[in-house]
C-alpha cells in the first residue's frame, strides 16, 4: 500500500505539471491567434476605408471632368456674359437622390480668376485666385488637381479640372464634397468612426466650437453619437495613432491616417468595432483541436502507465475484480436512472413539465408517417396566450410563471391519451391531434376557449387571459411538419387580428397575409431607423376668441415608395410586434422639439398634445423616458399635454392612476381622449389627475340634429364644468356644429372646420395667420 501511495503521488505531480504546461502553451497560442485575427480585421477595414476614399475622390473627379466637357458651360465662358444661366442645383439634387453623393458643391472660375458661379451662394464676380493658390496654379499651368484638403469651413474632397476649347484653357470647374457618405458607409460595415482634423488646422477653421474635440475638428460631426465622442475623449491621444490596434473596454480601436499633398498628417479616422461582433470561430476550432491533442497525449501516457500498473498489480486487480463488478453494476443502474432523467429534461419544459419543441416535433413527424400509411388526418393547434406579456410585465415573472402552470392544468383536461400538448416557449403552446375530424377539432377548440373564461387566482388577485388559436391539418394544409406548424402559426395571427379569444383555420390567403406582415415589419423597422416618420399637427382653436390654444401631434409615415401612409395602416401592427414604444418615444421628442423651435421664433402655438398608448401606460420606463425628453429638449412642461383614452385607463385603473399622478407631478397636463365611448367609472374620474375632457367625434358628427347626441354632449359639458375640467370637442367639420358647441359652453374646437392635420411647414404658416 505504501508503494501504491508513492505511485499515486508521482502520477498526481506529473498530471499537475502536464496540465500547467498545456494550459500555458494553449493560452500563448490563443493570444497569438487572437492578435493575428485583430490585425486581419484592422487590415481589412483599413483597405475598406482606403477604397472608399479613393472611390469618392474618383467620383468627384469624374463629376468635374464631366462638367468640364459641358458645351453649355463652355459657351457661357467664351461669351463672358449671362453667367446666371449656369445653375447646377438640379444636378446636385439628382446626385443626392440617386447616389451617395449627398453634399456636393460646384464652382466655375473664368480664365482671369473670376468666380462666375458657386452652387453654395449667389455671390459671384469676385476674383478667387487672390485667395486660392490651388485654382491659380491650375489656371497658370492647366492640369487636373484632385486633393483632400482642409479649408475655411471643413475638410473636403476637391477636384479642379481645366476647361478647354480647341486646346485652349478658358477656365476651371471645381467640385467639392464632404466625408459624410464615407462615414455612413463605414457605419454600415459595423464600425463606429470619428474623423478628426489635425490641430494645426484649428485656426483656419471657422466653425462652431462644439465641433472640436480637444483642439481637433470633427469632420463627420453630424454622423457621430455622443457616446462615441465621450469614449474617444477618454484617451484621445492614444487613439489618434492606434496602429495596428488597441483594445479598450468593449472596443477594438484602430486609426487610418490621411496625409496632405506634402505627406504631413492631416486627419485621423478613428475606427471602433465591438469585440463581440468579431468572429473567432476558427480560433475556437483550433483551440478545441489543440486541447483534444493534449488530452489524447495525456490519455496515451495514462494508458501506458496503467499498463505498467496492471503488470505489477495483476493479482491485486484480480482480488478486487469482484468488488469492482458490484460497483460497476450499481453505477450502471445509477447512470441509467440519470440518463432517463436527462432524457426527460431534454424533452420537457422545466416549468410546466409539458413536452418541449424537440419532443413535440418528433411526435409530429411520427404522426405524419402513420397518417401517410393509414390515410388519416393529423391536426395541429397553435395556441398563443392573449395579454400574457401585459400580466408578466405588470405583476412580475413569478406571477407569469404561476399563470403558465395553471393554464397548463386546464389544457390537460381536454387531452386524450394519444394527444400531445407541448409548450414551445414563452406563452406559446401546441396541441397535436391524431385522426380527428374537423368538427371534433372545432369542439376541442371551443372547449379550450370556454375553459379560459374563468379567472386564474394568483396571490389573491384574479387574472384573465384567453387563447388565440390557429389550426392546420394534414394533408390539405401541408404534408411536412414544418408546413403544418408554420401554417398553424399563420392562422393563429389571423385569430389575433380578428379580436383574439377565438380560433381560425389555415388557408392560402392567410399565408400571403403572413408574408405581407413580415414585409411590413421589415419596412417599419427600416422607417424607424431611417427617420421616415414625421410629426403632423392639428390645431385646436378657441372658437369664441378666435385663437390657437394648442396642437395635437399626429404621426405620418413618409414611405420612400408608397408615399404618405396614415397611422391606421401601421400603428395597430406596430403595437402587436412591440415597436410602438420606440415610435411613440420618437414622436414625443419630434413634437416637443418642433414646439420649442416655434417658441424660439416667437410663434404662439399653445400646448402640444401627445397621445399615450396602452403599451406606454404599462411600461415601467415611460415616466423616465418622458422626464428625460422634457429635460434634454428643454420645453417647459406647462406647454405639454398627454392624451389617453378612457379605455386604456380602465384596463388597469389603479396602475393607470399611479402613472398619471407621476405625469402631473412633472407639471404636464392630462386629457382624456374619446370621452364617453368607453366604460369609465365616475368614481375613478374624480380621483384621476386629469385636466381636460375631449368629446369624441362620434357624438359630434350628427350635431345639432341628433337628439341623443345633443343630450350626451350637454351632459359631458355639464360634467366637465362641475368637476372643474377643461373641454374640447374633436371631429368638428361644420359651422352649425361649432355654433352649437360654443353656445353650450365648449369653446375649444378641433377638426377639419378649422384645419386638417398639417406638416410642420404648413402648420407654421397657419399659426402665423393668428398672430
Long-range contacts (C-beta under 8 A, 24 or more apart in sequence): 4-313, 7-309, 11-305, 15-298, 18-298, 18-301, 22-294, 22-298, 26-287, 26-290, 26-291, 26-294, 29-286, 29-287, 29-290, 30-283, 30-287, 33-283, 33-286, 34-280, 34-283, 37-278, 37-280, 37-282, 37-283, 38-244, 38-245, 38-247, 38-252, 38-278, 39-244, 39-245, 41-252, 41-273, 41-278, 42-244, 42-245, 42-252, 42-254, 43-244, 45-186, 45-189, 45-191, 45-254, 45-256, 45-271, 45-273, 46-254, 46-256, 48-186, 48-189, 49-182, 49-186, 49-256, 49-269, 49-271, 50-256, 52-182, 52-185, 52-186, 53-148, 53-182, 53-258, 56-101, 56-157, 56-177, 56-181, 56-182, 57-146, 57-148, 57-157, 57-159, 59-99, 59-101, 60-101, 60-104, 60-146, 60-157, 60-158, 60-159, 60-175, 60-176, 60-177, 61-144, 61-146, 61-159, 61-161, 61-175, 63-95, 63-101, 63-104, 63-106, 63-159, 63-175, 64-144, 64-146, 64-159, 64-160, 64-161, 64-173, 64-174, 64-175, 65-144, 65-161, 67-106, 67-161, 67-173, 67-175, 68-161, 68-162, 68-163, 68-164, 68-172, 68-173, 73-108, 73-163, 73-173, 74-163, 74-165, 74-170, 76-116, 77-108, 77-110, 77-111, 77-116, 77-163, 77-170, 77-171, 78-165, 78-170, 80-110, 83-108, 83-116, 83-117, 83-124, 86-116, 86-117, 87-117, 88-117, 88-119, 89-119, 92-119, 100-181, 100-184, 100-185, 101-177, 101-181, 102-180, 102-181, 103-177, 103-178, 103-180, 103-181, 104-175, 104-176, 104-177, 105-175, 105-176, 105-177, 106-173, 106-174, 106-175, 106-176, 107-173, 107-174, 107-176, 108-171, 108-172, 108-173, 108-174, 109-135, 109-139, 109-171, 109-172, 109-173, 109-174, 110-170, 110-171, 111-139, 111-169, 111-170, 111-171, 113-139, 116-171, 134-158, 134-160, 135-160, 135-172, 135-174, 138-162, 138-172, 139-169, 139-171, 139-172, 142-169, 147-260, 147-261, 148-258, 148-260, 148-266, 149-260, 149-261, 149-266, 150-197, 150-201, 150-204, 150-205, 150-217, 150-260, 150-266, 150-267, 151-204, 152-204, 152-205, 152-206, 153-205, 153-206, 153-207, 154-178, 154-205, 154-207, 154-219, 155-179, 155-195, 155-197, 155-201, 155-217, 155-219, 155-266, 155-267, 178-219, 178-220, 179-219, 179-220, 180-220, 180-222, 180-223, 182-220, 183-220, 183-223, 183-224, 184-223, 186-269, 186-271, 187-223, 190-273, 190-274, 190-277, 191-271, 191-272, 191-273, 192-224, 192-225, 192-228, 192-271, 192-272, 192-273, 193-220, 193-223, 193-224, 193-269, 193-270, 193-271, 193-272, 194-218, 194-220, 194-224, 194-228, 194-229, 194-232, 194-269, 194-270, 195-219, 195-220, 195-267, 195-268, 195-269, 195-270, 196-240, 196-267, 196-268, 196-270, 197-266, 197-267, 198-265, 198-266, 198-267, 198-268, 201-266, 216-240, 216-268, 219-267, 228-272, 231-272, 232-270, 232-272, 239-270, 240-268, 240-270, 241-268, 242-270, 247-275, 250-274, 250-275, 250-276, 251-275, 252-278, 349-422, 349-423, 351-401, 351-404, 351-405, 351-423, 352-404, 352-405, 352-408, 352-423, 353-408, 354-408, 354-421, 354-422, 354-423, 354-429, 355-420, 355-421, 355-422, 355-423, 356-422, 356-423, 356-424, 356-425, 357-422, 357-424, 357-425, 359-420, 359-422, 360-420, 360-422, 360-424, 360-430, 360-432, 361-481, 361-485, 363-420, 363-432, 364-420, 364-432, 364-481, 364-484, 364-485, 365-481, 367-432, 367-434, 368-474, 368-479, 368-480, 368-481, 368-484, 370-434, 371-434, 371-435, 371-474, 371-475, 374-435, 376-434, 376-435, 377-434, 377-435, 377-436, 377-437, 377-473, 377-474, 377-475, 378-432, 378-433, 378-434, 378-435, 378-473, 378-474, 378-484, 379-432, 379-433, 379-434, 379-436, 379-441, 379-471, 379-472, 379-473, 379-474, 380-430, 380-431, 380-432, 380-433, 380-471, 380-472, 380-473, 380-484, 380-485, 380-488, 381-429, 381-430, 381-431, 381-432, 381-433, 381-441, 381-444, 381-445, 381-469, 381-470, 381-471, 381-488, 381-503, 382-428, 382-430, 382-469, 382-470, 382-471, 382-472, 382-485, 382-488, 382-489, 382-491, 382-492, 383-411, 383-428, 383-429, 383-430, 383-431, 383-448, 383-467, 383-468, 383-469, 383-492, 384-427, 384-428, 384-429, 384-467, 384-468, 384-469, 384-492, 384-496, 385-427, 385-428, 385-429, 385-465, 385-466, 385-467, 386-465, 386-466, 386-467, 386-468, 386-496, 386-500, 386-501, 387-464, 387-465, 387-466, 388-426, 388-427, 388-465, 389-427, 390-618, 391-463, 391-465, 393-618, 393-619, 393-620, 394-618, 394-652, 394-655, 395-458, 395-461, 395-463, 399-458, 399-459, 399-461, 399-463, 402-458, 403-456, 403-458, 403-463, 403-465, 406-456, 406-458, 407-452, 407-456, 407-465, 410-448, 410-451, 410-452, 411-448, 413-451, 414-444, 414-447, 414-448, 414-451, 430-485, 430-488, 438-473, 438-505, 441-471, 441-473, 442-503, 445-469, 445-471, 445-503, 449-501, 449-502, 449-503, 452-501, 466-500, 466-501, 467-501, 468-492, 468-493, 468-495, 468-496, 468-500, 468-501, 468-502, 468-503, 469-495, 469-502, 469-503, 469-504, 470-494, 470-495, 470-503, 470-504, 470-506, 471-503, 471-504, 471-505, 471-506, 472-505, 472-506, 473-505, 477-505, 477-506, 487-511, 490-514, 493-517, 496-576, 517-573, 520-570, 520-573, 521-573, 521-577, 521-579, 523-559, 524-570, 524-573, 524-574, 524-577, 524-579, 525-579, 527-557, 527-559, 528-579, 528-582, 528-583, 528-586, 532-557, 532-558, 532-559, 532-560, 533-557, 533-558, 533-583, 533-586, 533-587, 533-590, 534-558, 534-590, 534-759, 534-760, 535-587, 535-590, 535-591, 535-594, 535-760, 536-757, 536-758, 536-759, 536-760, 536-763, 537-591, 537-594, 537-608, 537-757, 537-758, 537-760, 537-763, 538-750, 538-755, 538-756, 538-757, 538-758, 539-750, 539-754, 539-755, 539-758, 539-763, 539-766, 539-767, 540-606, 540-609, 540-728, 540-748, 540-749, 540-750, 541-748, 541-749, 541-750, 541-754, 541-755, 542-747, 542-748, 542-749, 543-738, 543-741, 543-742, 543-747, 543-748, 543-749, 544-742, 544-747, 545-747, 546-770, 547-770, 548-604, 548-605, 548-606, 548-767, 548-770, 549-606, 549-607, 549-748, 550-605, 550-606, 550-607, 550-608, 550-609, 550-641, 550-748, 551-595, 551-605, 551-606, 551-607, 551-608, 551-609, 551-763, 552-608, 552-609, 552-611, 552-643, 552-750, 552-757, 553-587, 553-588, 553-590, 553-591, 553-608, 553-609, 553-610, 553-611, 554-757, 555-583, 555-587, 556-757, 575-613, 575-614, 575-615, 578-615, 580-613, 580-615, 580-616, 581-613, 581-615, 581-616, 581-619, 581-622, 584-611, 584-612, 584-613, 584-615, 584-616, 585-625, 585-629, 588-625, 588-626, 588-629, 589-629, 589-633, 592-629, 592-630, 592-633, 592-635, 592-640, 593-633, 593-635, 594-760, 595-635, 595-639, 596-633, 596-634, 596-635, 598-764, 598-767, 599-635, 599-639, 601-764, 603-764, 603-767, 603-768, 603-771, 604-767, 604-770, 604-771, 605-763, 605-767, 606-639, 607-638, 607-639, 607-640, 607-641, 607-669, 608-635, 608-639, 608-640, 608-641, 609-641, 609-642, 609-643, 609-671, 610-640, 610-641, 610-642, 610-643, 611-642, 611-643, 611-644, 611-673, 612-642, 612-643, 612-644, 612-648, 613-648, 614-648, 614-651, 617-644, 617-648, 617-649, 617-655, 617-656, 617-659, 618-652, 618-655, 622-659, 623-659, 623-662, 623-663, 626-663, 626-666, 626-668, 627-666, 630-666, 630-668, 637-666, 637-667, 637-668, 638-667, 638-668, 638-669, 640-668, 640-669, 641-668, 641-669, 641-670, 641-671, 641-691, 641-692, 642-668, 642-669, 642-670, 642-671, 643-671, 643-672, 643-673, 643-694, 644-670, 644-671, 644-672, 644-673, 645-672, 645-673, 645-674, 645-677, 645-678, 646-672, 646-673, 646-674, 646-675, 646-677, 646-678, 646-679, 646-680, 647-674, 647-677, 647-678, 647-679, 649-680, 649-684, 649-688, 650-678, 650-679, 650-680, 650-681, 650-684, 653-681, 653-684, 656-688, 657-684, 657-687, 657-688, 657-689, 660-688, 660-689, 660-690, 661-689, 663-689, 664-689, 671-726, 671-728, 675-716, 676-712, 676-716, 685-723, 686-723, 690-725, 691-725, 691-726, 692-725, 692-726, 692-727, 692-728, 693-719, 693-720, 693-725, 693-726, 693-727, 693-728, 694-727, 694-728, 694-729, 694-730, 694-750, 695-727, 695-728, 695-729, 695-730, 695-746, 696-730, 696-731, 697-730, 697-731, 697-751, 698-731, 700-729, 700-730, 700-731, 700-732, 700-737, 700-741, 700-751, 701-731, 701-733, 703-736, 703-737, 703-740, 703-741, 704-736, 704-737, 704-739, 704-740, 710-740, 713-741, 713-744, 713-746, 714-744, 717-744, 717-745, 717-746, 721-745
